[in-house]
Amino acid sequence: MHKKALIITYYWPPAGGPGVQRWLKFAKYLPEFNVEPVVYIPENPSYPLLDESLTSDVPAGLTVLKHPIKEPYKLAGLFSKNSTKTISKGVISNKDNQSFIEKVMLYIRGNYFIPDARKNWVKPSVSYLSKYISENDITTIITTGPPHSVHLIGLQLKERLGVKWLADFRDPWTTIGYHKRLKLTEKSRRKHKTLETQVLNSADQIIVTSPVTKNEFKIITTKPVEVITNGYDYEVVGEIELDSKFSLAHIGSLLSQRNPEILWKVLGDLISENESFAKDFQLNFVGVISEDVLESIENHSLSIYVDNIGYVSHNESIKYQKKSQVLLLIEIDSEDTRCIIPGKLFEYMVSNRPIIALGPKESDVEAILKETNTGSYFGYDDYESLKNTILIHYKAFQDNALQSYGIGLQKYSRKSLTESLSKLI
């Protein structure tokens, strides 16, 4: 039976980043499973990253509704453009390196804009969408956060119209890493927790991207919680020639806390101990990288080996993934990040390049890498095993035999994941 589903999201092309691609791909494949998607987005958003190439992926004929939003980032930018940009990207400096302006902005952001800086879009969106839903035979609404204020739109529409509501959490709410760095008062913490509990107990269906988040939410709600991870799509990029250097590449943002000193030490030691390795080695960064990370790299005498490419389009990032000898996946070493599965992991897995991942023990990423045989996972204290693995990869590189041998990847294709979503709708 043909159904209409209204997808309420803040991020949409030309916004860049993995959060955009999740629902862009769902919208692409839902019609194949008898669901007609209708997308609702802000008319004048303040996106921290832009990727115009993603606009070509918007399905022809898709109904996209737009409504204005008032955001504080534009006003805040008058006071400190650089701090505003980095905070909106999620790049928060280490506590010791924060300027006075950044500290003030974090306090205001955390305590006056709950749950987030897009909260002023809730009231006008509920008013606009109530009329649209009633007049256009919408049977299901889907909200996706962050920003988690989008879920408050779903909460109010559920209360007002009684529509079926699916709440999709691309990241956790109160346990996400940066949440603790927002300088929240106790009153603000309680308000976040109250709103999170309301959403989790009011939606008909909760969707999460990781098993760890599912287990976390199951303590808060009795509503059904389903894991639908991010995934990969089939990208046509033509023939890609591998780097001639032994390149380790990180694709995506590297925040201040996502800074594995152990990796920089291993690489620095290998360079000083192995003349051949030093001659062949290159470290590539494709995406936003914090000054704290660059400083750590310099402290380990690695700067001369670094190519800091910066942010590129999604299509370009795919090319870098396929040409790199080894791909790096780095997560903050924290209990709170065990649930984080970066969207790029799945594109990494189908690139045929071996993955070296660092993060907290017993994470969802570690389980996926083992299950699919696509890479090696290390804690922040695994010096010897990390060093040995890099040497093994380097020997395979010298023998022209370095590649990945993934298994069971099909279930992570965007089309397969959309089929799972369609069953919930």
C-alpha positions in Angstrom: 0.0 0.0 0.0 1.3 3.4 -1.0 2.1 5.7 2.0 3.3 9.3 2.4 6.0 10.0 5.0 7.0 13.5 6.0 10.7 13.8 6.9 11.6 16.8 9.1 15.3 17.6 9.0 17.6 20.5 9.4 20.4 19.3 7.3 19.8 18.9 3.5 21.8 19.8 0.4 23.7 22.0 -0.1 24.7 21.2 3.5 27.8 19.0 3.7 28.6 16.2 6.0 27.3 12.6 6.8 24.2 13.8 8.5 22.8 15.0 5.2 23.5 11.8 3.3 21.5 9.6 5.7 18.1 11.0 4.8 19.0 12.0 1.3 19.7 8.3 0.5 16.5 7.2 2.4 14.5 9.7 0.3 16.2 8.2 -2.9 15.2 4.6 -2.2 11.9 4.9 -0.2 9.7 5.0 -3.4 11.0 1.6 -4.3 9.3 0.3 -1.2 5.9 2.1 -1.8 6.6 5.1 0.4 6.4 8.6 -1.0 8.8 10.9 1.0 8.1 14.6 1.5 11.0 16.5 3.0 10.7 19.6 5.3 13.8 21.8 5.7 14.7 25.4 6.8 14.5 28.0 4.0 17.5 30.0 5.2 19.7 27.7 7.2 23.2 28.6 8.6 25.1 25.5 7.5 28.7 25.2 8.8 29.8 23.1 5.8 28.5 23.3 2.2 28.8 20.6 -0.5 27.0 21.7 -3.7 27.7 18.3 -5.3 25.1 16.7 -3.1 22.3 18.7 -4.7 22.6 16.5 -7.7 21.6 13.5 -5.5 18.2 15.0 -4.6 15.6 12.7 -6.3 13.8 14.3 -9.3 10.2 15.1 -8.4 10.7 15.0 -4.6 8.5 17.4 -2.7 10.7 19.6 -0.6 8.9 22.1 1.8 10.8 25.1 3.2 10.0 27.4 6.0 12.2 30.3 7.5 14.3 29.8 10.6 15.9 32.4 12.9 19.3 31.3 14.1 21.7 33.0 16.7 24.8 32.0 14.8 24.4 34.8 12.3 24.1 37.4 15.2 26.9 35.7 17.1 29.1 35.9 14.0 29.2 39.7 14.4 31.2 39.3 17.6 33.5 36.4 16.7 33.2 34.9 13.2 35.8 32.2 13.8 34.5 31.0 17.1 30.9 30.9 15.7 32.0 28.8 12.8 34.0 26.3 14.8 31.4 25.9 17.5 28.6 25.3 14.9 30.8 22.7 13.3 31.3 21.0 16.6 35.0 21.8 16.8 35.4 22.9 20.4 38.9 23.7 21.7 40.4 22.0 24.7 39.4 23.7 27.9 42.9 25.2 28.4 42.9 26.8 24.9 39.5 28.4 24.9 39.3 32.1 24.5 37.1 34.2 26.7 34.7 34.8 23.8 34.5 31.0 23.1 33.8 30.3 26.8 31.0 32.9 26.9 29.5 31.6 23.6 29.5 28.0 24.9 27.8 29.1 28.1 25.1 31.0 26.2 24.7 28.2 23.7 24.3 25.5 26.4 22.0 27.4 28.8 19.9 29.8 26.8 19.3 27.6 23.7 17.9 24.3 24.9 18.1 21.8 23.4 20.1 23.7 20.7 20.5 26.9 18.7 17.7 25.9 16.2 15.0 25.9 18.9 13.3 29.0 17.4 12.3 26.9 14.4 10.0 24.7 16.4 6.9 26.9 16.9 6.6 28.2 13.3 7.2 24.7 11.9 4.5 23.2 14.0 2.0 25.8 12.8 3.0 25.4 9.2 3.1 21.6 9.2 -0.1 21.1 11.1 -2.0 22.6 8.2 0.1 20.7 5.5 -0.3 17.3 7.2 -4.1 17.7 7.5 -4.5 18.7 3.9 -2.1 16.3 2.2 -2.9 12.8 3.6 0.4 12.5 5.6 0.2 9.3 7.7 3.7 9.2 9.2 6.1 11.9 10.3 9.9 11.3 10.8 12.2 13.7 12.8 15.9 13.3 12.7 18.4 14.9 15.0 20.7 16.4 15.8 19.7 19.2 16.1 17.4 17.6 18.6 15.1 20.6 18.6 13.7 19.0 15.4 12.3 16.2 17.7 10.3 18.9 19.6 8.5 19.6 16.3 7.5 15.9 16.1 6.5 15.9 19.8 4.1 18.8 19.3 2.7 17.5 16.0 2.1 14.1 17.7 0.2 15.8 20.6 -1.8 18.0 18.2 -2.6 15.6 15.4 -2.0 12.1 16.7 0.0 11.1 13.6 2.4 8.2 13.6 5.8 9.5 14.6 9.3 8.0 14.1 12.2 9.8 16.0 15.6 9.1 14.4 18.7 9.8 16.5 21.8 10.0 14.3 23.7 10.8 17.6 22.7 10.4 21.2 21.2 13.5 23.0 22.5 14.0 26.6 25.4 11.6 26.4 27.0 12.9 23.2 30.7 13.9 23.8 30.4 17.7 23.3 27.4 17.9 25.6 29.6 17.9 28.7 31.6 20.8 27.3 28.7 23.2 26.9 29.2 24.6 30.5 25.6 23.6 31.5 24.1 24.6 34.8 22.4 21.8 36.8 19.0 23.3 35.8 19.9 23.2 32.1 21.1 19.6 32.4 17.8 18.6 34.0 15.9 20.4 31.2 17.8 18.5 28.5 17.1 15.2 30.3 13.4 16.0 30.7 13.0 16.9 27.0 14.9 13.7 25.9 12.7 11.6 28.1 9.5 13.2 26.7 10.6 12.5 23.1 11.6 8.9 23.8 8.3 8.2 25.5 6.1 10.0 23.1 7.3 8.8 19.7 5.7 5.6 18.3 9.1 4.3 17.1 12.7 5.2 18.0 15.4 4.7 15.4 19.1 4.8 16.4 22.4 4.3 14.5 24.1 2.0 17.0 23.5 -0.9 19.3 25.1 0.9 22.3 22.6 3.8 21.9 19.7 1.3 21.7 20.7 -0.2 25.0 21.1 3.3 26.5 17.6 4.3 25.3 15.9 1.1 26.4 16.6 2.1 30.0 14.6 5.4 29.4 11.7 4.2 27.3 9.5 1.1 26.7 8.8 2.3 23.1 10.4 0.1 20.4 13.9 1.0 19.5 15.4 -0.2 16.2 19.0 0.0 15.0 19.3 1.3 11.4 23.0 2.2 10.8 24.3 4.6 8.2 25.6 2.9 5.1 27.2 3.2 1.7 25.8 3.8 -1.7 27.3 2.8 -5.0 29.4 5.7 -6.2 30.8 6.0 -9.7 34.1 7.7 -9.6 36.0 6.0 -12.4 39.4 4.4 -12.2 41.5 5.6 -9.2 45.2 5.2 -9.0 46.6 4.4 -5.6 49.0 6.8 -3.9 52.6 6.1 -4.7 53.5 7.0 -1.1 52.5 4.8 1.9 49.7 7.2 2.8 47.6 7.1 5.9 44.5 9.2 5.4 41.8 10.5 7.7 38.6 11.7 6.0 36.4 14.0 8.0 36.6 16.3 11.0 39.2 15.8 13.8 38.0 17.5 16.9 40.3 18.6 19.7 39.5 15.6 21.9 39.8 13.2 18.9 43.6 13.4 19.2 45.4 10.0 19.6 48.8 10.8 20.9 49.7 7.1 20.7 49.3 7.1 16.9 51.5 10.2 16.4 54.1 8.6 18.7 54.0 5.3 16.8 54.4 7.1 13.5 57.2 9.3 14.9 59.0 6.3 16.2 58.7 4.4 12.9 60.1 7.3 11.0 63.1 7.6 13.3 63.7 3.9 13.4 63.1 3.0 9.7 64.7 5.0 7.0 62.7 3.3 4.3 59.4 4.0 6.1 60.4 7.7 6.6 61.1 8.0 2.8 57.7 6.4 1.8 55.4 7.8 4.5 52.7 10.4 4.1 49.9 11.5 6.4 46.8 13.1 4.7 43.9 15.0 6.4 40.8 15.5 4.3 38.4 17.7 6.3 38.3 20.1 9.2 41.1 19.6 11.7 41.5 21.4 15.0 44.6 23.4 16.0 45.1 21.2 19.0 45.6 18.1 16.8 48.0 19.9 14.4 50.0 21.0 17.4 50.3 17.4 18.7 51.4 16.3 15.3 54.1 19.0 15.2 55.3 18.0 18.7 56.0 14.5 17.3 57.9 15.9 14.3 55.3 14.8 11.8 54.4 18.1 10.2 56.7 17.7 7.2 54.9 14.5 6.3 51.4 16.0 6.5 49.2 17.1 3.6 46.4 19.1 5.2 43.9 19.1 2.3 40.9 20.6 4.1 37.2 20.1 3.4 36.3 18.7 0.0 33.0 17.6 -1.6 31.6 14.2 -0.9 32.5 13.0 -4.4 36.1 14.2 -3.9 36.3 12.5 -0.4 35.3 9.1 -2.1 38.3 9.5 -4.4 40.7 10.1 -1.5 39.3 7.1 0.3 39.9 4.9 -2.8 43.4 6.2 -3.5 44.8 6.1 0.1 46.9 3.1 1.1 45.4 3.0 4.6 42.4 4.7 6.1 42.3 6.2 9.6 39.2 6.2 11.8 39.7 8.1 15.1 37.2 8.5 17.9 37.4 10.2 21.3 38.6 7.7 23.9 35.5 7.9 26.2 32.7 5.6 27.4 30.3 8.1 25.8 31.7 7.5 22.3 31.3 3.7 22.2 28.0 4.2 20.4 29.4 6.6 17.7 29.6 4.9 14.3 30.8 7.6 11.8 29.0 7.5 8.5 32.3 7.4 6.6 33.0 3.9 8.2 30.7 2.3 5.7 32.3 4.1 2.7 35.7 3.1 4.1 34.6 -0.5 4.2 33.7 -0.7 0.4 36.9 1.2 -0.6 39.0 -2.0 -0.5 41.5 -0.2 1.6 42.5 -1.5 5.1 41.2 0.5 8.0 43.1 1.4 11.2 40.7 2.6 13.9 41.3 4.0 17.4 38.8 4.6 20.1 37.2 3.2 23.3 37.2 -0.5 24.0 34.1 -2.5 23.2 32.7 0.1 20.8 30.2 -0.6 18.0 32.9 0.3 15.4 35.2 -2.4 16.8 32.3 -5.0 16.4 31.6 -3.9 12.8 35.2 -4.1 11.8 35.6 -7.6 13.2 32.3 -8.7 11.7 33.2 -7.5 8.2 37.0 -8.2 8.3 37.7 -4.6 7.0 40.2 -3.3 9.5 42.0 -3.4 12.8 40.9 -1.6 16.0 43.0 -0.3 18.8 42.6 1.4 22.2 44.6 4.5 23.1 47.1 2.3 25.0 47.8 -0.4 22.4 51.2 0.9 21.3 52.9 -2.4 20.3 50.0 -3.9 18.4 49.3 -0.6 16.6 52.9 -0.3 15.6 53.1 -3.9 14.4 49.9 -3.6 12.3 51.3 -0.5 10.6 54.5 -2.3 9.9 52.6 -5.3 8.4 50.6 -2.9 6.2 53.9 -1.2 5.2 55.4 -4.5 4.2 52.3 -5.4 2.1 52.6 -1.9 0.5 56.2 -2.6 -0.4 55.2 -5.9 -1.9 52.3 -4.2 -3.9 49.8 -6.5 -2.0 48.0 -4.1 0.3 44.2 -4.2 0.2 41.2 -5.1 2.3 39.1 -8.3 2.1 35.7 -7.4 3.4 32.8 -9.9 4.0 29.1 -9.4 4.4 29.0 -5.8 3.4 25.7 -5.9 1.4 23.5 -5.4 4.5 25.0 -2.0 4.9 24.0 -0.8 1.5 21.7 2.3 1.5 19.0 0.3 -0.4 19.0 -2.6 2.1 18.8 -0.1 5.0 15.9 1.7 3.4 14.0 -1.5 3.1 14.3 -1.9 6.9 13.1 1.7 7.4 10.1 1.1 5.1 8.9 -1.7 7.2 8.7 0.6 10.3 6.8 3.2 8.3 
